Amino acid sequence: MNMKTKRIAGIGIFAAIVVVLQTLATFIQFGPFSVTLVLVPIVIGAAVYGAGAGAVLGGVFGVVVLTMTITGADPGGHMLWLANPLATAAVIMLRGVLAGGAAGLIFRAFSKKSRMLGVVLAAIVCPIVNTGLFLGAMYVIFPDFLEMWADGATAVYFLFIGLAGVNFLIELGINIALSPTIVRILAVAGKRG
């Protein structure tokens, strides 16, 4: 099998993992939104195949989230969809693509010094970009929903503590905790060519 075929097959396998994990994660919710479990395979795919592959995997993640949002399986996202479908779709897709691409760029930049450093930083950057873009969109595009969901708390407090705090910390913790495993996966992938 040539390298291009192996690359396509590898990205396809990671894409399938992203679809399954994100579909399952739709049912794990803290507050109005579900926890994202797919950032680890996105980081691994971005590290193995590069920033472009990370962006593709982030796009697959976005398509699954968008599907769950449109169908109502993600109730908080569905409310945003009903209010502004175009903005909701743009935010969902953009945050996934940019999170995956950023993970690949960070890994490539820092793995030259240390593979572990590259993985840890990519694993940190991925949820920061994903959550950061979501929070920014909520503050700028959906302030009415933010105010409604905050239920008397300040918007900034609710954004960081209520809406995304628990989700973000879980996502970040999973990524950091699995970083050594990611390094081992990369070592095995490197030996196989």
C-alpha positions in Angstrom: 0.0 0.0 0.0 1.5 3.4 -0.9 1.8 6.2 1.6 -1.1 8.2 0.2 -3.5 5.3 0.6 -2.2 4.6 4.1 -2.8 8.3 5.0 -6.3 8.3 3.6 -7.1 5.0 5.5 -5.6 6.3 8.7 -7.5 9.6 8.6 -10.7 7.5 7.7 -10.2 5.4 10.8 -9.7 8.5 13.0 -12.8 10.0 11.4 -14.9 6.9 12.3 -13.6 7.1 15.9 -14.6 10.8 16.0 -18.1 10.0 14.7 -18.7 7.2 17.3 -17.2 9.1 20.3 -19.1 12.4 19.5 -22.4 10.5 19.0 -22.0 8.8 22.3 -20.9 12.1 24.0 -24.1 13.8 23.0 -25.7 11.9 25.8 -23.2 13.1 28.4 -24.2 16.6 29.4 -23.2 19.1 32.0 -25.5 22.1 31.6 -27.1 22.7 28.3 -24.2 21.3 26.2 -22.5 17.9 25.9 -18.9 17.1 26.7 -16.6 16.7 23.8 -14.7 13.3 23.9 -13.3 13.5 20.4 -10.4 15.9 21.0 -8.0 13.1 21.7 -8.4 11.3 18.4 -8.3 14.7 16.7 -5.0 15.5 18.4 -3.6 12.1 17.5 -4.7 12.4 13.9 -3.2 15.9 13.7 0.1 14.7 15.2 0.4 11.7 12.9 -0.9 13.2 9.7 -0.4 16.9 10.1 -2.5 20.1 10.6 -4.6 19.5 7.5 -5.7 16.1 8.8 -6.4 17.7 12.1 -8.6 20.2 10.4 -10.4 17.5 8.5 -11.0 15.5 11.7 -12.2 18.7 13.4 -14.6 19.2 10.4 -15.9 15.6 10.9 -16.5 16.5 14.6 -18.3 19.6 13.4 -20.6 17.7 11.1 -21.6 15.3 13.9 -22.2 18.2 16.3 -24.2 20.0 13.7 -26.3 17.0 13.0 -27.0 16.5 16.7 -27.8 20.2 16.9 -30.2 20.2 14.0 -32.0 17.1 15.1 -32.4 18.3 18.7 -30.2 15.5 20.2 -28.2 18.5 21.5 -30.9 20.6 23.2 -28.8 23.7 23.9 -27.3 23.7 20.4 -30.8 23.1 19.0 -32.0 26.3 20.7 -29.2 28.2 19.1 -30.0 26.6 15.7 -33.6 27.7 15.9 -32.5 31.3 16.7 -29.8 31.6 14.0 -29.1 28.5 11.8 -26.3 30.1 9.7 -24.4 31.5 12.6 -24.8 28.3 14.6 -23.5 26.1 11.7 -20.6 28.5 11.1 -19.5 28.5 14.7 -19.8 24.7 15.1 -17.8 24.0 11.9 -15.2 26.7 12.4 -14.4 25.7 16.0 -13.9 22.1 15.0 -11.7 22.8 12.0 -9.6 25.4 13.8 -9.1 23.3 16.9 -7.9 20.3 14.8 -5.7 22.5 12.6 -4.2 24.3 15.6 -3.4 21.0 17.3 -1.4 19.9 14.3 0.5 23.2 13.9 1.4 23.2 17.6 2.5 19.6 17.6 4.7 20.2 14.5 6.2 23.3 16.0 7.1 21.9 19.4 7.6 18.2 18.8 11.0 19.0 17.2 12.2 19.8 20.8 10.3 17.0 22.5 7.5 14.8 21.3 6.0 14.8 24.7 6.0 18.7 24.8 4.4 18.8 21.3 1.7 16.3 22.3 0.9 18.0 25.7 0.7 21.5 24.1 -1.4 20.2 21.2 -3.7 18.5 23.7 -4.0 21.8 25.6 -4.5 24.0 22.6 -7.2 21.8 21.0 -9.8 22.3 23.8 -8.8 25.9 24.3 -9.5 26.8 20.7 -12.7 24.6 20.6 -14.1 26.1 23.8 -12.7 29.6 23.3 -14.4 30.0 19.9 -17.7 28.7 21.3 -17.5 31.1 24.3 -16.7 34.0 22.0 -19.6 33.2 19.7 -22.0 33.0 22.7 -20.9 36.4 24.0 -21.0 38.1 20.6 -23.7 36.3 18.6 -26.0 34.8 21.2 -26.1 37.3 24.1 -29.8 36.9 24.7 -29.4 33.1 25.2 -26.4 33.8 27.4 -28.4 36.2 29.6 -31.3 33.7 29.8 -29.1 30.8 30.7 -27.1 32.8 33.2 -30.3 33.3 35.2 -29.1 36.4 37.1 -25.3 35.7 37.1 -23.0 38.0 35.1 -22.5 36.8 31.5 -18.7 36.4 31.9 -19.0 34.5 35.1 -21.7 32.2 33.6 -19.6 31.7 30.4 -16.5 30.5 32.2 -18.0 28.8 35.3 -21.5 27.7 34.4 -21.6 27.1 30.7 -18.2 25.9 29.8 -16.3 25.5 33.0 -17.1 21.9 33.8 -17.1 20.8 30.2 -13.8 22.5 29.4 -12.1 21.1 32.5 -13.2 17.6 31.7 -12.1 18.0 28.0 -8.7 19.5 29.1 -8.2 16.9 31.8 -8.9 14.0 29.4 -6.5 15.4 26.9 -3.7 16.0 29.3 -4.2 12.6 31.1 -4.0 10.8 27.8 -1.0 12.7 26.5 1.5 9.9 27.5 -0.7 7.4 25.7 -0.7 9.6 22.6 3.1 9.7 22.6 3.2 5.9 22.7 0.7 5.7 19.8 2.9 8.1 17.8 6.0 6.0 18.6 4.2 2.9 17.3 2.9 4.7 14.2 6.4 6.0 13.5 7.9 2.5 13.7 5.4 1.3 11.2 6.2 4.1 8.8 
